Amino acid sequence: MDMYMKSLKLIIFTAHSELKTAIPSIKKSHLYEAFAAFCGFKSYAAFQVASEYRVENLEIANRQCFERLQALDFDAGVTLQVCQRIQQAWEQFNIISLDDVYAFYAEASFEEALGETRMLGVLTSFIDANDSEAILVGLVVAATLLAEYEGNPDNRSGEFWYNKKLAGHSLNVIQSDVAE
């Protein structure tokens, strides 16, 4: 599980508490299965062993959740209500804080830090919002990464990023600009 993801147990417990009054037959196990389906997994067991969770398309995620709940014999009205709550649970589960960003970059290897576009995007959005702490974190991260490959002769003119691009590495927008 990604270190910046929140605890699913608390999120499911809260969702179950909210839904239980309107849907007495709902069990936490149903919500775990629905959440796993929302994330694209065939079962909660498969979800548990996954190292990464991504939801690229909310419409597809909701359809998968709906189909799983239908297979568990819930009627359409109940299924829609549960799917809406599962989407809210995903949004809670998927939130990344500035502390999470800092913790990631503090622990990440050089290659992990360069390859992680999601964390960079979150940090950039905090900086764009003029968050002074985020600006400081951004400066620390940039200085650390620059110091990491300061002596690399390929870095002088963008050859480093060009070679990374040729080797099939996925580059963020800034790295791609330098590579060209």
C-alpha positions, -999 to +999 in steps of 0.1 A: +000+000+000+012+035-008+025+051+024+004+083+018-029+065+016-051+067+046-063+038+067-091+021+049-105+005+081-115+038+096-130+050+063-151+019+059-162+020+095-174+055+091-192+047+058-208+016+074-220+037+104-236+062+080-252+036+057-264+012+084-294+033+094-308+035+059-296+000+048-298-024+078-286-054+058-253-038+048-222-053+063-186-039+064-175-069+043-199-057+016-183-022+017-148-037+015-158-057-016-175-026-031-144-005-025-121-031-040-144-033-071-144+005-073-106+003-075-107-023-103-100-055-083-120-087-087-120-092-049-110-076-016-083-102-013-067-091-045-070-055-034-052-063-001-021-077-019-018-049-044+010-024-039-007+004-058-042+017-062-053+040-090-087+050-102-083+067-136-120+068-146-148+074-120-175+063-144-158+029-148-151+027-111-187+033-102-199+008-128-175-019-113-188-011-078-224-012-090-219-046-107-202-061-076-230-050-053-256-063-078-238-097-076-242-095-038-280-093-044-285-056-035-313-039-054-305-010-077-316+018-053-294+005-025-266-002-049-266+034-061-266+048-026-237+026-016-217+034-047-220+071-040-207+066-005-179+044-018-168+072-042-167+095-012-146+069+007-122+067-023-118+105-022-109+103+016-086+074+010-068+090-019-060+124-003-024+134-001-013+160+025+018+182+024+032+161+052+027+130+030+046+147+002+074+156+025+076+121+040+077+106+005+105+128-007+124+123+026+123+085+021+124+081-017+154+071-036+167+094-063+150+074-090+117+071-071+117+109-065+123+116-102+097+091-113+068+100-090+046+124-110+016+123-086+036+136-056+051+163-078+016+172-090+003+175-054+034+196-044+029+218-074-007+224-066+002+234-030+028+258-044+004+272-069-020+279-040+009+300-025+013+277+005+046+289+021+053+256+037+049+239+003+073+264-013+099+255+014+093+218+008+097+223-029+129+242-024+143+214-002+132+187-026+147+206-056+180+212-038+182+176-027+176+163-062+201+188-077+227+178-052+221+141-059+232+144-096+253+176-095+284+157-106+267+138-134+284+151-166+253+141-187+232+166-168+249+197-182+228+201-213+198+179-209+215+149-223+207+131-190+169+135-195+172+129-232+189+095-226+162+087-199+135+095-224+152+073-251+155+045-225+117+046-221+115+062-187+084+082-180+093+119-175+073+147-159+067+179-179+098+197-167+120+168-174+105+164-209+111+200-217+148+197-206+152+165-226+141+183-258 
